[in-house]
Each structure stands twice: as structure tokens, then as C-alpha cells.
Amino acid sequence: MTLATGIIADIPTNNLNIYPRAVLDDIIKRFNNRAHKVRVLGGELDPFNIDDIGEPAFVTRSLHLNESGMLCAEIEINDSDAGAALLDKIRTSSRVTARPVMVVPTYVDILKKTKAKTDLLEVSKINSIIRVQVECDDKSSGNNREN
């Protein structure tokens, strides 16, 4: 199953972060190398506690950029109660989003840019993507947060 994130290469996110294509290409390559060696487990995202992975519900097989430059995750739902519950939520939710949990340096690798009276942050380095969580929302509107 392919799930999209709210991150598109070279386009500001809702949080006004910009992830250049080269930075995303690099982290995707490193994540995929790791995912081919070890299982990268994920679960449903609790937006109030992003540190809690919860019961593992899926394995992230790989990440890629689609034809629009959006970061996408290829996941395989586990054959477990947690997997079945997440699959039910995916099928009934109006909005399903993959959320990569990233480690981004907090020093000078984040460059501040100013455009049209809006401060944008260009992320010039991502140390790693630890895992991917899935957020299911029954509301078709609201903020689409990302890391």
C-alpha cells in the first residue's frame, strides 16, 4: 500500500519548511538501505504523543518521491490485531497521511529564508528517518501537520 506524506520536494509545507529534492533523495536512499536490512515498524500516530509508536501495525518497505515530487511510503500491513484495526481506519477515514519521524539537526543546517512576508525554513540536512507513522482523520478539513 502506498501512502503519501505532506512533504513535496522544493515546495513549502504547511509548517513553512522546504525540503530540497537532493536532501530528500539522500535520506530516501539511506532509509531504503536500512529498510532492506531490518524491519522498520510503524503504527498509528497519536498526534499528542509522537514518541509512542503504539502497537506495531505495519512494516515500511521503502520511501520514494512520486511523479509530483511528494514523499511517499510503501507499507505492508501486519497480520495482527493492530494491523487489522489500522486497516479498518484507513478504509473508513476521509484523510490518511503517512508521517515520517525525522531527525533534523537543530544547528545551522536549517536556513531561514524570507519570501512574501513569510518566514520559510529550508532544511538542508536530515540525519535520519526513524520510522513512519500513519495518521487517520475522519475530518476532511483541518491542519495537515508534518515534521
N, C-alpha and C positions, 0 to 999 in steps of 0.2 A: 504494500500500500504506500502511495506517495502522499506526503503531507507538505504543504507549503508553510513557510515562515513569513513574517512581515518584513524580512530583510531582502532588499533588492540592491545589487551591486551599483555603486555610484549614485544612488538616489537617497535623499534624506528619509529616515524612518519617522514614525510618529513621535519618537523621542528626540528627533533632530540630530541623530547620529548618521554619519555617512560611512559606509563600509566599501572601500575601493575594491574593484574586481580582483586585483592582484593579491590583496590581503585575504579575500575570501578564497581564491584559488589555492593559496598556500595552506590555509587552515583546513580546507576540504581534503586536500591531498594527505595531510598529516593525520586527520581524523580517520579517513578511509584506510590508511595503512594500519592504524591501531585496530579499527573495527574488523579487519580481516584476520587479526591475530587473537583478539579477545572479544568476548560478548560485551556489547555496550547496552546495558539495560536501561529502560526508561519506564515511566509511569505517568499517571495523570497529574498535571500541575495543580498544586494548591497555590493560587496567586498570593496568599497571605503567608506562605511558608515555603519559599522556593528551595530551601535546603533539604526539605523532606522529599525523598524520592518516592515514598509510599511503597506499596506492594508492586514489584516489577510486573508490568503488563505487556511489554514488547521489547524486542531487540532492534536497535538501529543498525541496519546493514550498511548504509552508506549515505553520504551527503552529495549533492550536486547543485549546480546552477541550471535552471531551466532556460528555455529559449528567450524568456524575458529578463533573465539575469536574477531571478528570485532564488534564494537559497531554499532547497527542498530536502526532505529526509525520506529515505526509503526505510520503512519499518515493517517488521513481521510481528503480528500479534501473538503472544504466548497462548498456549493451550492450558489456561488456568482460570480460576475464578476472576482474578484481577483482569486478565486479558478479555474474558467474556464481558465483564462489566464495562470495560473501556470501549469495546467494540459496539455494545448497545448504545453507549453515549454518543459515539461517533456517528452512528446511523440516525440518531434522533436529534442531534444538535444542529442548529442553524449555522454555527460557525465553529470550525475545528482548526486549530493552529498548532503547528509544531513550534516549540520554543527551545532553541539551543542555549544551554547553560555555558556561557563563555567565561574564560579568564582573560581579562584585558588589563594590560599594565596601567597603573594609575599615574605614571610619571609623564615625561614629555612626549610619549608616543601618541598622545591624544592632542591633536592640533585644533585650536579654536579658529573658526572662520566666521566672518560676518557677511551675510547676504540679505538684502532687503529687510533690514532691521530685525533679523532673526539670527540668533547665535546657533551655528551648526558645529558639531564636533566631528572631525574626520578621524576615524580610528585607523591608525597606521600600523597597528600590530595587535594580533590576538595570540596569546600564549597557547591556548588550547580550548577546545570544546569538550567539556567533561561528559556531557550526556545531552539527550534531547528529551524534553517533557512534552506532553500533549495537553492543550487546554481546550475544553469543550464548553461552549456557551450556548445557552438556549435563546439568548437575546441576539437579534440581528444587528443591533447597534451598540455603541459603547466604544471605549478606548481599546485600541489594538496595541497592547504593550509588547515590547520586545527588549532584549538585553542591550 
